[in-house]
Amino acid sequence: MKNRSRANELDAAHHLHPYSNMRMIEAEGPLIITRGEGIRVFDEGGKAYIEAMSGLWCAGLGFSEHRLAEAAYRQMKELPYYHSFNNRAPAIVGELAAEMMAWAPVPMGRVLFANSGSESNDAAWKIVHYVNNLRGKPGKKKFIARDRGYHGTTAVASALSGLESGKAIFDLPIGGVLRVSAPHYYGGARPGESEAAFTDRLVAELRDLIAQEGADTIAAFIAEPVTGGGGVLIPPADYYPRIQDVLKANDILFIADEVISGFVRLGEPFGTQIFGLKPDIITVAKMLSAAYAPISALYLSEEICATLAEGSDRMGYFGHGYTYSGHPVSAAVALETLRIYREDGVIDNARRVGAHLQAGLRALGDHPLVGEARGIGMIGALELAEDKAARKPFDPARGIGARVLRSAMDRGLILRNIPGDIIAFSPPLITTEAEVDQILALTRQALDEIWAWLRAQG
């Protein structure tokens, strides 16, 4: 067994890791990260890694933005904590809410704060139930969600998610969740089916599901503008306009899960703007504070806010919130983050460097291991394939994506392997074109190594 540091041993002995193999942690311990600088993080041995996933899609300003540290420190000294219950609020929270409303991609009424994307999506579920009860529609409660969508790890958010791995052991999904296909032409099209015909089929699927269940039983449709954790799936161009027409015709609310895509990840402030969405609720989290402090929020339409106000007047209060909703330190960090995005050319950088990243990923699409290269802005993916022409994936048991990931890490590059042997990219918004070139070069080296290994295996 290798010599292990005290930090490694303590973690392995006492820390229960999310989404990790506990036996592997016990045997080997985790990779201990001790500091960050720019888009790189460093392990306890001093080895540098380019963090091409921004941690968990979220560290948009990298790992050493002093303005955010200073904003947290100032707020910590002035008012380290206060709540927003019982008609009270820290002063900084109103400033953040006003700034967020200025960022809103479509007209919205108010923002409701939480602490994670999972909590925001969970709250959206509760609010939709609340609203339909107040509107005298107690039977209109079902949610439509998509295959391969990811909405978080609270019980409701997990149930809404379309990734089945590990859900059954937690007795999920819960009732009232309906499922439709992911809008992924590469992975979902039938042999010989055009993209237009594929979209026709998905729209018909939604219509048929609503007709079968009854529009009077369906409350909301939830979707990520670009599916993140399910594989960075980009919908066909006319998918959302047609889906929204169906939802509007059937009085079904639209929840845009912009937890990953919100605040510049796609090269524009929101995916809602890129795809012409008109959501009733928008959930946001990761990029709101560039991950420097935990915070999330829901944008709620004027109509929903009016119904909530009616209900709170009827019952005396709006009965939802968290101890740390709108935590003042997190709010100060988020407010400064949004100012940096506006003032420091971050949006322009994301557009320019995002275009460079997408061109580089398309070039990697010619690699013999890659079935499809895709992405938009500062997010992308390479879907590996055993047979490119037939779009045939590798047997999952072979772990090809995991091998590519390990090879990249050996070279000092952190990527993410999504089930289906999909290699994901989500570098910080401050990444330069030269750093993108490094990411792509190291990725190609990792692909070449695993391709050579596969050939040697016959």
C-alpha positions, 0 to 999 in steps of 0.5 A: 500500500502506498504511503498515505498522508494524514489528510488522506487517512482521516478522510478515508476513515471518517468521510462518506463521499457523494457518488464515490465507491466507498470500498475504493476510498477505504482501500486507497483514499481519495485524491486530496486537493489542497489549493487552486490557482486560475483554472488549475487545482493542486493535490497534496503532492504539488501536482497540478491539474487543469480542472476542465470540469470547473469542479462540478460544472460550477467554478466559473471564475476558477479557483483563486478569484480574490474579489470573491474572497474579499466579498465574503470576508467583508460580509462575514465581518459585517453580518455573518448570518441572518435569516429571511423568515418572519418578514426580516432579511439581511440587507445584502439579499435585496441587493442580490435579488434586484441584480438577479432580476436585472439578469432575468432572461424573460420577465419574472416576478421575484426570486426565492433563494435556496442552497443548491440546485437540488433544493431549487428543483425540489422547491419548484415541485412544491410551489407548483403543487401549492399554486394548483391547490390555490387555483382550485385544480387539486388533480393537476399535479403530475410532472413530465420529465425527460429521459437522461435529464438530471435535476438533483439528489433530493428525493423529488429532484432524484425522482424527476431525473431521468438517470436510473442508476442507483434510484431503485435502492432509494425507493425512487422514483416517487409517483406522479412523474411521467417520462418522455424521450431525451431530445438527442438525435445522435443517440435516439434517432431510428435508423434512417430517421431525419432530424426533422422526423425525430423532432416530429416523433418527440412532439407527437410523443408529448401530445400522446402522453398528455392525451393519455394522462389527461391535461387536467392531471398534468401540472408542469414540464421540467427540462434543462435547456441543454442536458448536462449530467445526462451527457451534454445533449443539444436539442434540435433547433425546432424542438423547444418552440414546438414543445412549448406550443403543446405545453401552452395549449394544455395549460402546463407550466414550463420549468427551465432547469438552468442550474448548469446553463444559467449565468454564461455557461452556454456563452450567453447569460441563459439558455432561455435566451439561446433557445427562445424559452418562455418558462414560468419558473427558472431554477439556477445555482452553480454559476450564481456564485461561481461555486465560491459559496453555496447558493441557489434560487428560483425565478418565479413568474408574476402570475405565480407570485400573485398566487403565492401572495394570495395564499400567504394572505389566506394562511398568514404566511408562505410556508417554505424556506430554509435556515440558510435561504439567502445567507448573507455571506453567500449573497455577497459572494453571488452579487460580486460574482455577477458584477465580475461577469458584467465588468471583467469581460467574462461574457465576451470571453466565454463567447470567444473561447467557447467558439474555440472550444467547440471547433476543437471538440469537432476536430476531435470528432474525427478520432477513431474512438469518438462517435459524436462531438457536441457542445455549445459555449463553454460546455461540450462532450465526446461520446465514444463509440465502438463503431462510428458509422453504426453509432454503436457504443462500447459494452459498458463493462469494458469501462472505456470512458473511465480509462480515458479519464484515468489517462487524462488525469495521469497527464494532469487533466480533470474531465468527467466520464458520464455513463455511456462513455461520454467525456464531458468538458465544462472549463471555467469561463476565464479559460483562455484559448491557449488553455483550451488548446492544452485541454484538447491536446491532453485529451487527444493524447488520452484518446490515442493511448486508449485507442492503442490499448484497444488495438493491442487487445484485438 
